[in-house]
Amino acid sequence: MELKDIYNIVRKSEGICTDTRSLSKGEVFFALKGPNHDGNRYVFDSLQKGAVAAIADDPALEGDNIYIVEDVYSTLRDLAVMRRSEMTVPVIAVTGTNGKTTTKELLRSVLAKKYVVHATEGNLNNHIGVPVTLLSAPDDSGIVIIEMGANHQGEIAALCEIAHPGFGIITNIGRAHLEGFGSFGGVIAAKSELYHYLRSSGGVAIYNDRDTLLSELIYKIVHKALPYSDPSGTDLIVNSVDDDIFLKVYARFHDKEYLISTNLFGKHNLDNVRAAMAAGVFFGVAFDDILEAIRMYTPQNNRSQILNTSNNMLICDSYNANPSSMLKALTAFGELSSGPKMVILGDMLELGEESNDEHARVIDALHHHDVGDVLLCGPRFKSAVSDKEYTCFDSVKELSEWLSSNKTVGKTILVKGSRGMALDKIYDLL
C-alpha cells in the first residue's frame, strides 16, 4: 500500500495508538518494535479492541485492515513529515535540560488566549512522541508546540527534520544525561542542534538573554533571534519578587507595572515564565491575557507541584532530576522562610562516570542551604555520603518503612529525584 493511502486512513481515523493498553475505538494501531517488545504480536488484539487499521511489518500477518509496510517506525515518521508539510501555522520547538515541559505548558496556556493550540501531551517528546503529536494535530490548530527531549547526540536534529519548527526555545543547558552525551560539552552540542536547524531553515530562536551560554550560542549560530527581554521592539522586564512558597513575578511592559502571583514553586521557574510571556507578546496575545494565563497555570505530574496533605506541605518534584535541576531546587527551597523544613532526595540517574561526583556536589550544596532535615534515597547517594552525615536508604521500600514508623507532621517538604526512583510512592506517607 502506498504511503498516501495509509495517510488517508490515519487522517480519517479517531487518532493513532502505539500501545493497545490505551487504544480507543476508531484509532489506527502502529505495531512498533522496541528492545523488549514487538508490536506485531498485538495486531489482532488491537483490531478486536476497535482499531480501524493496524500498521505492521511482519509479512506473516494477514487479515482485513492489516497493512504491511517495510518498517513501522519509518512509516510513522514519514506520515508525520507528510502531515507537517500540509501545515501553514507556526510550529514552536521547545527543548532544554530543565523546564521544557513546564515551559511548553505555560506557552500552551498563554497562546491559547488567542489561538487554537495543539501541543505535546505529557512528555511524549521523543522519536515516537513527536510524530504522534504532529499526526494528532487538528485541522483548526492555530499554533503547534512540539517538546523535544534527547539523551544522545543527533536526536534533536532528527526530531527537527520531522517537525520542521519555524521557532525554537532552548530553556537552558545543564548537566544531565551525561552517560549518553559523554560530557557537558556533549550536552551543549546536542541541545544546540535546534539552533543549527533554525539557522539552516531561516527559523527564529526565542532565547533567554540573561543566560550567558545561550546568548553566546545565539551569537555564534542563529541568524534570527528574539530575546525574552525584547520580543517585539518594546522592553519586557520580568523579575521575581521575594515571596514564600510560590513564585511571584514583577513585570513591566509599555510603561505599565504588574505584580503576578503564580502557582509555581521557586525562582528557578522565572525563566520558564519569561519564555511564555515573550512568546505571547511576539505572537500578539493581549498582555492582560498573558498575565491571566500565567496566574492561572497550575503545574501537574510532580513537576514543582504543591500538595497540601493532612500533615505537611509537599513540593512534589519527583518527575525528573539532574544535577542542574537539583541544585536550583535546593537553592529555592533554602530561601523559604516558613516553618520547619525537610528534603527527601532520590538518586539522579544516567550520569555515567560522573555520577559519584555529581551526587557529592548535591550533598555539598545541602551544607550551604537551610533545608532542614535531610533524607537521601538510593545507592548513588549512599556511596557519595559520609558515614552518618545524613540518613540514607538503599531503596524507596526502605525509605517508606522508615516514614511509616517515623511520622512527619507540620513540615514543608521538598521531594525530588529521578523518575526511575519512584519517589511518588511516598507521598501518601507524608
C-alpha positions as CSV (number, residue, x, y, z in Angstrom):
1,M,0.0,0.0,0.0
2,E,1.2,3.5,-0.9
3,L,2.2,5.9,2.0
4,K,-0.5,8.3,0.8
5,D,-3.2,5.6,1.2
6,I,-2.1,4.9,4.7
7,Y,-2.1,8.7,5.4
8,N,-5.7,9.0,4.2
9,I,-6.7,6.1,6.6
10,V,-4.9,7.9,9.5
11,R,-6.5,11.2,8.7
12,K,-10.0,9.8,8.7
13,S,-9.4,7.8,11.9
14,E,-10.0,8.9,15.5
15,G,-6.3,9.1,16.1
16,I,-3.2,6.8,16.4
17,C,-2.1,4.5,19.0
18,T,1.2,2.6,19.7
19,D,0.1,0.7,22.8
20,T,-3.1,-1.5,22.8
21,R,-3.5,-0.9,26.6
22,S,-4.5,2.7,25.8
23,L,-6.2,2.1,22.5
24,S,-9.6,3.8,21.8
25,K,-12.1,2.6,19.3
26,G,-11.6,4.1,15.8
27,E,-7.8,4.6,16.1
28,V,-5.0,3.2,13.9
29,F,-2.6,0.9,15.7
30,F,1.1,1.2,14.8
31,A,3.0,-2.0,15.7
32,L,6.3,-0.5,16.8
33,K,9.2,-2.6,17.9
34,G,11.4,-1.9,20.9
35,P,14.2,-3.5,22.8
36,N,11.8,-5.6,24.9
37,H,8.6,-5.7,22.8
38,D,7.3,-6.3,19.3
39,G,4.1,-4.6,18.5
40,N,3.3,-7.1,15.7
41,R,2.3,-9.5,18.5
42,Y,-0.6,-7.2,19.4
43,V,-2.0,-6.5,15.9
44,F,-5.1,-8.9,16.2
45,D,-5.7,-7.6,19.8
46,S,-5.8,-4.0,18.5
47,L,-8.4,-4.9,15.9
48,Q,-10.5,-6.8,18.4
49,K,-10.4,-3.7,20.6
50,G,-11.8,-1.5,17.8
51,A,-8.8,-0.3,15.8
52,V,-9.9,0.6,12.3
53,A,-6.5,-0.4,10.9
54,A,-3.1,-1.9,12.1
55,I,0.2,-1.0,10.5
56,A,2.6,-3.8,10.9
57,D,5.9,-5.0,9.4
58,D,5.6,-8.8,9.9
59,P,4.8,-10.3,6.5
60,A,3.3,-13.3,8.2
61,L,0.4,-11.2,9.4
62,E,-2.7,-11.4,7.2
63,G,-6.3,-10.1,7.6
64,D,-8.7,-7.3,7.0
65,N,-7.4,-3.9,7.9
66,I,-3.9,-5.1,8.4
67,Y,-1.4,-3.2,6.3
68,I,2.1,-4.5,5.9
69,V,5.0,-2.0,5.5
70,E,8.7,-2.4,5.4
71,D,9.3,-0.7,8.7
72,V,6.6,0.6,11.0
73,Y,8.6,3.4,12.6
74,S,9.8,4.7,9.3
75,T,6.2,4.8,8.1
76,L,5.1,6.6,11.2
77,R,7.9,9.2,10.8
78,D,7.1,9.7,7.1
79,L,3.4,10.1,7.8
80,A,4.3,12.8,10.3
81,V,6.5,14.6,7.8
82,M,3.6,14.5,5.3
83,R,1.3,15.9,7.9
84,R,3.8,18.7,8.7
85,S,4.1,19.6,5.0
86,E,0.4,20.4,5.0
87,M,0.6,22.8,8.0
88,T,0.9,26.5,7.4
89,V,0.7,27.5,11.1
90,P,3.6,28.4,13.3
91,V,5.4,25.4,14.9
92,I,7.4,26.0,18.0
93,A,10.0,23.5,19.3
94,V,10.9,23.5,23.0
95,T,13.9,21.7,24.3
96,G,16.4,22.1,27.2
97,T,17.9,20.4,30.2
98,N,15.3,21.6,32.7
99,G,11.9,23.2,32.5
100,K,10.9,22.2,28.9
101,T,7.6,20.6,29.9
102,T,6.7,23.5,32.3
103,T,7.7,26.0,29.6
104,K,5.6,24.1,27.0
105,E,2.6,24.1,29.3
106,L,3.0,27.8,30.1
107,L,3.2,28.5,26.3
108,R,0.1,26.5,25.8
109,S,-1.8,28.5,28.4
110,V,-0.6,31.8,27.1
111,L,-1.1,31.2,23.4
112,A,-4.5,29.6,23.9
113,K,-5.8,33.0,24.8
114,K,-5.6,33.9,21.1
115,Y,-5.1,30.6,19.2
116,V,-6.3,27.1,19.0
117,V,-3.1,25.4,20.4
118,H,-2.0,21.8,19.8
119,A,0.9,20.7,21.9
120,T,2.8,17.7,23.0
121,E,0.8,15.8,25.6
122,G,2.7,14.9,28.8
123,N,6.3,14.1,28.0
124,L,5.8,12.5,24.5
125,N,8.9,14.3,23.3
126,N,10.9,11.5,21.7
127,H,11.2,10.0,18.2
128,I,7.8,8.4,18.7
129,G,6.0,11.2,20.6
130,V,6.9,13.9,18.1
131,P,5.4,12.1,15.1
132,V,2.3,11.2,17.2
133,T,1.9,14.8,18.2
134,L,2.1,16.0,14.6
135,L,-0.3,13.4,13.3
136,S,-2.8,14.2,16.1
137,A,-2.9,18.0,15.3
138,P,-6.5,19.0,14.5
139,D,-7.2,20.9,11.2
140,D,-8.1,24.0,13.1
141,S,-4.8,24.3,15.0
142,G,-3.5,27.8,15.0
143,I,-0.2,27.1,16.7
144,V,1.6,23.8,17.3
145,I,4.1,23.4,20.2
146,I,6.5,20.4,20.0
147,E,8.5,19.4,23.0
148,M,11.8,17.7,22.1
149,G,13.8,15.5,24.5
150,A,17.1,13.8,23.9
151,N,19.8,11.8,25.7
152,H,22.1,11.2,22.8
153,Q,23.8,13.2,20.1
154,G,21.7,13.7,16.9
155,E,18.3,13.2,18.4
156,I,17.2,16.8,18.4
157,A,18.4,17.2,14.8
158,A,16.4,14.1,13.8
159,L,13.3,15.5,15.5
160,C,13.7,18.8,13.8
161,E,13.7,17.0,10.4
162,I,10.3,15.6,11.3
163,A,8.7,18.7,12.9
164,H,10.4,21.4,10.8
165,P,9.9,24.1,13.5
166,G,9.8,27.7,12.5
167,F,10.5,28.8,16.0
168,G,12.6,27.3,18.8
169,I,13.3,27.7,22.5
170,I,16.1,26.1,24.5
171,T,15.1,26.7,28.1
172,N,18.7,26.1,29.4
173,I,21.6,23.8,29.1
174,G,22.7,21.9,32.2
175,R,24.4,18.7,33.4
176,A,22.0,15.9,32.6
177,H,22.1,12.5,30.7
178,L,25.9,12.7,30.9
179,E,26.0,8.9,30.3
180,G,24.5,9.4,26.9
181,F,26.1,12.7,25.9
182,G,29.6,11.8,27.3
183,S,30.3,15.2,28.8
184,F,28.8,18.7,29.4
185,G,30.3,19.7,26.1
186,G,28.3,16.9,24.5
187,V,25.1,18.3,26.1
188,I,25.8,21.7,24.7
189,A,26.4,20.3,21.2
190,A,23.2,18.2,21.4
191,K,20.9,21.0,22.5
192,S,22.5,23.4,20.0
193,E,21.2,21.1,17.2
194,L,17.9,23.1,17.5
195,Y,19.7,26.4,16.9
196,H,21.6,24.9,13.9
197,Y,18.4,23.7,12.4
198,L,16.8,27.2,12.8
199,R,19.8,28.8,11.1
200,S,19.7,26.4,8.1
201,S,15.9,26.8,7.7
202,G,15.6,30.5,8.4
203,G,13.7,30.0,11.6
204,V,13.6,32.2,14.7
205,A,15.1,31.4,18.1
206,I,13.3,32.9,21.2
207,Y,16.0,32.9,23.8
208,N,16.9,33.9,27.4
209,D,19.2,36.8,27.0
210,R,20.1,36.6,30.7
211,D,21.7,33.2,30.1
212,T,25.3,33.7,29.1
213,L,25.8,30.3,27.5
214,L,22.6,30.6,25.4
215,S,23.4,34.2,24.4
216,E,26.9,33.0,23.2
217,L,25.4,30.2,21.2
218,I,22.8,32.6,19.6
219,Y,25.6,34.9,18.6
220,K,27.6,32.1,17.0
221,I,24.8,30.1,15.4
222,V,21.5,31.8,14.8
223,H,20.7,34.5,12.3
224,K,17.2,35.4,13.6
225,A,16.7,35.6,17.3
226,L,14.2,37.3,19.7
227,P,15.4,37.9,23.3
228,Y,13.0,37.3,26.2
229,S,13.5,41.0,27.2
230,D,12.6,42.5,23.8
231,P,10.3,40.2,21.8
232,S,8.5,42.9,19.9
233,G,10.6,46.1,19.9
234,T,9.5,47.1,23.4
235,D,11.3,46.2,26.6
236,L,9.7,43.4,28.6
237,I,11.1,43.4,32.1
238,V,10.2,40.3,34.2
239,N,11.7,39.6,37.6
240,S,10.9,37.6,40.6
241,V,9.8,39.1,43.9
242,D,10.7,37.8,47.3
243,D,7.8,35.6,48.5
244,D,7.3,32.4,50.3
245,I,6.4,29.1,48.5
246,F,5.0,30.4,45.3
247,L,6.9,32.4,42.7
248,K,5.7,36.0,42.5
249,V,6.6,38.0,39.4
250,Y,7.0,41.7,38.7
251,A,6.5,42.7,35.1
252,R,6.9,46.0,33.2
253,F,5.7,46.5,29.7
254,H,4.7,49.6,27.8
255,D,5.5,51.7,30.9
256,K,2.9,49.8,33.0
257,E,3.9,47.7,36.0
258,Y,2.3,44.5,37.1
259,L,2.6,42.1,40.0
260,I,1.6,38.5,39.3
261,S,1.2,35.6,41.8
262,T,1.8,32.2,40.3
263,N,1.2,28.6,41.3
264,L,4.8,27.7,40.6
265,F,7.4,26.9,43.3
266,G,10.7,28.6,43.3
267,K,12.6,31.4,41.5
268,H,14.1,28.8,39.1
269,N,10.8,28.8,37.3
270,L,11.1,32.5,36.5
271,D,12.8,31.9,33.1
272,N,10.0,29.5,32.1
273,V,7.5,32.3,32.8
274,R,9.7,34.8,30.9
275,A,9.7,32.4,27.9
276,A,6.0,32.1,27.8
277,M,5.4,35.9,28.2
278,A,7.9,36.7,25.5
279,A,6.3,34.3,23.1
280,G,2.9,35.6,24.0
281,V,3.9,39.2,23.2
282,F,5.6,38.2,19.9
283,F,2.5,36.3,18.8
284,G,0.2,39.1,19.6
285,V,-1.6,37.9,22.7
286,A,-3.1,40.8,24.7
287,F,-0.8,41.5,27.7
288,D,-3.6,41.2,30.2
289,D,-4.5,37.8,28.8
290,I,-0.8,36.7,29.1
291,L,-0.8,37.7,32.8
292,E,-4.1,35.9,33.4
293,A,-2.7,32.7,31.8
294,I,0.4,32.8,33.9
295,R,-1.6,33.5,37.0
296,M,-4.0,30.6,36.4
297,Y,-1.5,27.9,35.3
298,T,-1.1,25.1,37.8
299,P,1.7,22.6,37.5
300,Q,0.8,18.9,37.4
301,N,2.5,15.5,37.3
302,N,5.0,16.0,40.1
303,R,6.7,19.0,38.4
304,S,7.1,21.6,41.2
305,Q,3.6,20.7,42.2
306,I,2.4,21.9,45.6
307,L,0.4,19.3,47.6
308,N,-1.2,20.0,51.0
309,T,-1.7,16.8,52.9
310,S,-3.3,16.5,56.3
311,N,0.1,16.6,57.9
312,N,2.5,18.6,55.7
313,M,3.0,20.8,52.7
314,L,4.8,18.9,49.9
315,I,6.7,20.3,47.0
316,C,6.4,17.3,44.6
317,D,9.2,17.5,42.1
318,S,9.9,13.8,41.6
319,Y,9.1,13.5,37.9
320,N,12.7,14.1,37.0
321,A,16.1,15.2,38.4
322,N,19.6,16.0,37.2
323,P,22.4,18.0,38.8
324,S,21.3,21.3,37.4
325,S,17.6,21.0,38.4
326,M,18.6,19.5,41.8
327,L,20.9,22.4,42.7
328,K,18.3,25.0,41.6
329,A,15.6,23.4,43.6
330,L,17.7,23.2,46.7
331,T,18.6,26.9,46.3
332,A,15.0,27.9,46.0
333,F,14.0,25.6,48.9
334,G,16.7,27.0,51.1
335,E,15.4,30.5,50.6
336,L,12.0,29.6,52.0
337,S,11.4,31.1,55.4
338,S,8.2,29.3,56.5
339,G,8.2,26.7,59.3
340,P,10.4,23.6,59.8
341,K,11.6,22.0,56.5
342,M,12.7,18.7,55.2
343,V,14.2,17.5,51.9
344,I,13.9,13.9,50.6
345,L,16.2,13.4,47.6
346,G,16.4,10.3,45.3
347,D,19.2,9.3,43.1
348,M,19.9,11.1,39.8
349,L,20.2,8.6,37.0
350,E,22.0,8.4,33.7
351,L,25.1,10.3,34.8
352,G,27.7,7.7,33.9
353,E,31.2,8.1,35.2
354,E,30.4,11.5,36.7
355,S,27.6,10.1,38.9
356,N,29.5,9.9,42.2
357,D,31.0,13.4,41.7
358,E,27.6,14.9,40.9
359,H,25.9,13.3,43.9
360,A,28.7,14.6,46.1
361,R,28.1,18.1,44.7
362,V,24.4,17.9,45.7
363,I,25.5,16.7,49.2
364,D,27.9,19.7,49.4
365,A,25.0,22.0,48.4
366,L,22.9,20.6,51.3
367,H,25.6,22.0,53.7
368,H,25.1,25.5,52.3
369,H,21.4,25.8,52.3
370,D,18.8,26.0,55.0
371,V,16.9,22.8,54.1
372,G,16.1,21.4,57.5
373,D,16.1,17.6,57.9
374,V,17.6,15.5,55.1
375,L,16.7,12.0,53.9
376,L,18.5,10.5,51.0
377,C,17.4,7.5,48.9
378,G,19.3,5.3,46.5
379,P,22.7,3.6,46.2
380,R,24.3,6.5,44.4
381,F,23.6,8.9,47.2
382,K,24.6,6.3,49.7
383,S,28.0,5.8,48.1
384,A,28.6,9.5,48.0
385,V,27.5,10.5,51.5
386,S,29.9,10.3,54.5
387,D,29.0,7.9,57.3
388,K,26.2,9.2,59.5
389,E,26.3,12.6,57.7
390,Y,22.7,12.2,56.6
391,T,20.1,9.4,56.9
392,C,20.3,7.4,53.7
393,F,18.3,4.5,52.4
394,D,19.1,1.9,49.8
395,S,15.6,1.9,48.3
396,V,12.2,3.5,48.3
397,K,11.0,0.5,50.1
398,E,13.4,1.1,53.0
399,L,12.5,4.8,53.0
400,S,8.8,4.0,53.1
401,E,9.2,1.7,56.0
402,W,11.1,4.4,57.9
403,L,8.5,7.0,57.1
404,S,5.7,4.7,58.3
405,S,7.4,4.3,61.7
406,N,8.5,8.0,62.0
407,K,5.5,10.2,61.5
408,T,6.4,13.6,59.9
409,V,4.0,16.4,60.8
410,G,3.9,20.2,60.3
411,K,6.8,20.5,57.8
412,T,7.3,21.9,54.3
413,I,8.9,19.0,52.4
414,L,10.8,19.0,49.1
415,V,10.7,15.6,47.4
416,K,13.0,15.4,44.3
417,G,14.6,12.6,42.4
418,S,14.8,10.9,39.0
419,R,11.5,9.3,37.9
420,G,13.1,5.9,38.0
421,M,13.4,6.2,41.7
422,A,9.6,6.4,42.0
423,L,9.5,8.7,45.0
424,D,5.9,9.5,44.3
425,K,5.2,6.3,46.2
426,I,6.0,8.0,49.5
427,Y,3.5,10.9,49.2
428,D,0.8,9.0,51.0
429,L,3.1,8.6,53.9
430,L,3.7,12.3,54.3
